[in-house]
Amino acid sequence: MALYKIEDRKIKAIERTTFAHQNIKERDDLQKMLKENIEIISPDTLIVAEEFGEWEDSRRRIDLLGLDKDANLVVIELKRTEDGGHMELQSIRYAAMISTLTFEKLVAIYGHYLKANQIDNDPTSALLEFLDWEEPDEDNFAQEVKIILASAEFSKELTTSVMWLNDFGLDIKCVRMHPYVSGILDIQTVIPIPEVADYQIKIREKKQKERASRENSRDFTKFDVSVAEDSFLFAG
């Protein structure tokens, strides 16, 4: 989407640029800026880790790991490229790998993050205050893992994959970031489309109920077949 400015009673287009042309690096600049202003792409989210990779047999790292107000973990992946690469595949791996994270483990992870950023705060107290909990509640912690992909652009293959995955119950959000000259950054949510987000959620829930209904309606009636002296029990 083009941006314009009014100058001398005329409408003039603002020139679009790229992160690379503006010498904005992915980790050192873009990631740091979004970490400090995460509400821009993920409202009501607390960043609990950066470059997170505390798992065995893997060197993969999550750009930013967050926690939302509903105690769901949020995987945030960033790209400054014009197509998003294969970030949806990476993020699904990450979501699966942290899906078993406990509140107790998150306290330790957040503690490391606070120390690395020289923030003098007790991780347990800070997490409980953010969640508005009086005490840890493992049963209601990390029931879902949400994914946020933020990139300069997304390929058609990526957006098609994300929409299909969302139809099957995943929660993946795509945020497009267009840099312009004069230090302007246009940030737009492209999936789900904000204007129809509620409608898309209802359609997704309807499809999930229909799939569940089809599964439950299968005929599992058992029948017995006798051949000579042998008897076989089958499930239809």
C-alpha positions as CSV (number, residue, x, y, z in Angstrom):
1,M,0.0,0.0,0.0
2,A,1.4,3.4,-1.0
3,L,1.8,6.2,1.4
4,Y,1.3,9.9,0.6
5,K,1.9,13.2,2.2
6,I,0.4,16.6,1.7
7,E,2.9,19.2,0.8
8,D,2.3,22.7,-0.6
9,R,-1.4,21.7,-1.1
10,K,-0.4,18.8,-3.2
11,I,-0.5,15.0,-2.6
12,K,2.9,13.5,-3.1
13,A,3.9,9.8,-2.8
14,I,6.4,8.8,-0.2
15,E,9.2,6.8,-1.6
16,R,9.4,3.2,-0.4
17,T,12.8,1.7,0.4
18,T,14.1,-1.5,1.9
19,F,15.6,-2.4,5.3
20,A,18.9,-3.4,3.6
21,H,19.1,-0.1,1.7
22,Q,18.5,1.7,5.0
23,N,21.3,-0.4,6.6
24,I,18.8,-1.9,9.1
25,K,20.0,-5.3,10.2
26,E,17.6,-8.1,11.1
27,R,18.9,-8.9,14.6
28,D,20.9,-5.9,15.7
29,D,18.3,-3.3,14.7
30,L,14.9,-4.6,13.7
31,Q,14.7,-7.2,16.4
32,K,15.9,-4.8,19.1
33,M,13.4,-2.1,18.0
34,L,10.4,-4.5,18.0
35,K,11.4,-6.1,21.3
36,E,11.2,-2.7,22.9
37,N,7.9,-1.9,21.2
38,I,6.3,-5.4,20.9
39,E,2.8,-4.0,21.3
40,I,3.0,-2.8,17.7
41,I,2.8,-6.3,16.3
42,S,1.6,-8.2,19.3
43,P,-0.6,-6.3,21.8
44,D,-0.7,-7.4,25.5
45,T,2.5,-9.4,25.2
46,L,5.5,-9.7,27.5
47,I,8.8,-10.6,25.9
48,V,10.4,-13.3,28.0
49,A,13.3,-14.4,25.9
50,E,15.4,-13.3,22.9
51,E,17.3,-15.7,20.6
52,F,15.8,-18.6,22.6
53,G,17.3,-22.0,22.0
54,E,17.4,-23.9,25.2
55,W,16.7,-27.4,23.9
56,E,18.7,-30.5,23.2
57,D,20.0,-31.6,19.8
58,S,19.1,-28.4,18.0
59,R,20.8,-25.1,17.3
60,R,17.6,-23.4,16.2
61,R,16.7,-20.2,18.0
62,I,13.4,-18.3,18.3
63,D,13.9,-14.6,17.5
64,L,11.6,-13.4,20.3
65,L,9.5,-15.5,22.7
66,G,6.6,-13.8,24.3
67,L,3.7,-14.5,26.8
68,D,0.2,-13.1,26.3
69,K,-2.3,-12.1,28.9
70,D,-4.1,-15.5,28.5
71,A,-0.9,-17.3,29.5
72,N,-0.3,-18.5,26.0
73,L,3.3,-18.6,24.6
74,V,3.9,-16.5,21.5
75,V,6.6,-17.4,19.0
76,I,7.7,-14.3,17.1
77,E,9.8,-14.6,13.9
78,L,11.3,-11.7,12.0
79,K,12.6,-11.3,8.5
80,R,13.6,-8.2,6.6
81,T,13.4,-10.0,3.2
82,E,10.8,-9.4,0.5
83,D,9.2,-12.9,0.6
84,G,9.4,-14.1,4.2
85,G,11.6,-17.1,3.2
86,H,10.4,-20.3,4.9
87,M,9.6,-18.6,8.3
88,E,6.2,-20.4,8.6
89,L,7.9,-23.8,8.7
90,Q,10.5,-22.6,11.2
91,S,7.9,-21.1,13.5
92,I,5.9,-24.3,13.5
93,R,9.0,-26.3,14.6
94,Y,9.6,-23.8,17.3
95,A,6.0,-23.8,18.5
96,A,6.1,-27.6,18.8
97,M,9.4,-27.5,20.7
98,I,8.1,-25.1,23.3
99,S,4.6,-26.5,23.6
100,T,5.5,-28.5,26.7
101,L,7.1,-25.5,28.5
102,T,6.0,-25.2,32.2
103,F,5.5,-22.1,34.2
104,E,8.4,-23.1,36.4
105,K,10.7,-23.4,33.4
106,L,9.6,-20.1,32.1
107,V,10.5,-18.4,35.3
108,A,14.1,-19.6,34.8
109,I,14.1,-18.5,31.2
110,Y,12.7,-15.1,32.0
111,G,15.2,-14.7,34.8
112,H,18.0,-15.2,32.3
113,Y,16.4,-12.6,30.0
114,L,16.1,-10.0,32.8
115,K,19.7,-10.5,33.9
116,A,21.0,-10.2,30.3
117,N,19.1,-7.0,29.9
118,Q,20.2,-5.7,33.3
119,I,16.7,-5.5,34.6
120,D,16.4,-5.8,38.4
121,N,13.2,-7.6,38.8
122,D,12.0,-10.9,40.3
123,P,10.9,-13.1,37.4
124,T,8.2,-15.0,39.3
125,S,6.6,-11.8,40.7
126,A,6.8,-10.1,37.3
127,L,5.1,-13.0,35.5
128,L,2.4,-13.4,38.1
129,E,1.7,-9.6,38.0
130,F,1.6,-9.6,34.2
131,L,-0.9,-12.6,34.2
132,D,-2.9,-11.1,37.1
133,W,-2.4,-14.4,39.0
134,E,-1.9,-14.8,42.7
135,E,0.0,-18.0,42.3
136,P,1.3,-20.2,39.5
137,D,-1.4,-22.2,37.6
138,E,0.2,-24.9,35.6
139,D,-3.1,-26.3,34.5
140,N,-4.0,-23.1,32.7
141,F,-0.4,-22.2,31.5
142,A,0.6,-22.4,27.8
143,Q,-2.6,-24.1,26.7
144,E,-1.9,-22.7,23.2
145,V,1.2,-21.5,21.3
146,K,0.6,-18.5,19.0
147,I,2.8,-17.6,16.1
148,I,3.5,-14.1,14.8
149,L,5.5,-13.7,11.5
150,A,6.8,-10.2,10.8
151,S,8.4,-9.5,7.4
152,A,8.9,-6.8,4.8
153,E,6.8,-9.0,2.5
154,F,5.2,-12.4,2.2
155,S,5.2,-14.8,-0.8
156,K,1.9,-16.2,-2.0
157,E,3.1,-19.6,-1.1
158,L,3.6,-18.6,2.5
159,T,0.3,-16.8,2.9
160,T,-1.6,-19.7,1.4
161,S,0.1,-22.1,3.7
162,V,-0.7,-19.9,6.8
163,M,-4.3,-19.6,5.9
164,W,-4.6,-23.3,5.4
165,L,-2.9,-24.0,8.7
166,N,-5.2,-21.5,10.5
167,D,-8.2,-23.4,9.1
168,F,-7.0,-26.4,11.1
169,G,-6.8,-24.6,14.4
170,L,-3.3,-23.0,14.4
171,D,-3.1,-19.3,15.4
172,I,-0.6,-17.7,13.0
173,K,-0.6,-13.9,12.4
174,C,1.3,-12.3,9.5
175,V,2.5,-8.7,9.9
176,R,3.9,-6.8,6.9
177,M,6.5,-4.1,7.6
178,H,7.2,-1.6,4.7
179,P,10.0,0.9,5.3
180,Y,9.8,4.3,3.6
181,V,12.3,7.2,3.3
182,S,12.4,9.7,6.1
183,G,12.3,7.0,8.7
184,I,8.7,6.0,8.1
185,L,7.6,2.4,8.8
186,D,4.2,1.2,7.7
187,I,3.0,-1.9,9.6
188,Q,0.0,-3.8,8.5
189,T,-1.6,-7.0,9.6
190,V,-2.3,-9.1,6.5
191,I,-3.4,-12.4,8.1
192,P,-5.9,-12.3,9.6
193,I,-7.4,-9.4,7.6
194,P,-8.4,-7.0,10.4
195,E,-11.7,-6.0,8.9
196,V,-12.9,-9.6,8.6
197,A,-10.9,-11.2,11.5
198,D,-14.0,-12.1,13.6
199,Y,-15.7,-13.5,10.5
200,Q,-12.7,-15.7,9.7
201,I,-12.5,-17.0,13.2
202,K,-16.2,-18.0,13.1
203,I,-15.7,-19.7,9.7
204,R,-12.7,-21.6,11.1
205,E,-14.6,-22.7,14.2
206,K,-17.5,-23.9,12.0
207,K,-15.1,-25.9,9.9
208,Q,-13.5,-27.5,12.9
209,K,-16.9,-28.4,14.3
210,E,-17.9,-30.0,11.0
211,R,-14.7,-32.0,10.9
212,A,-15.3,-33.2,14.5
213,S,-18.9,-34.1,13.6
214,R,-17.8,-36.2,10.6
215,E,-15.3,-38.0,12.7
216,N,-17.9,-38.8,15.4
217,S,-20.5,-39.9,12.8
218,R,-18.4,-42.7,11.4
219,D,-20.0,-46.1,11.7
220,F,-18.0,-48.2,14.1
221,T,-20.6,-51.0,14.4
222,K,-18.9,-54.3,15.0
223,F,-20.0,-57.4,13.2
224,D,-19.0,-61.1,13.5
225,V,-18.1,-63.3,10.5
226,S,-17.8,-67.1,10.9
227,V,-15.8,-69.1,8.4
228,A,-16.0,-72.8,9.1
229,E,-15.0,-73.1,12.8
230,D,-13.2,-69.8,12.9
231,S,-14.8,-66.6,14.1
232,F,-13.6,-63.1,13.2
233,L,-14.7,-59.8,14.8
234,F,-14.6,-56.8,12.5
235,A,-15.2,-53.1,13.2
236,G,-16.9,-51.2,10.4
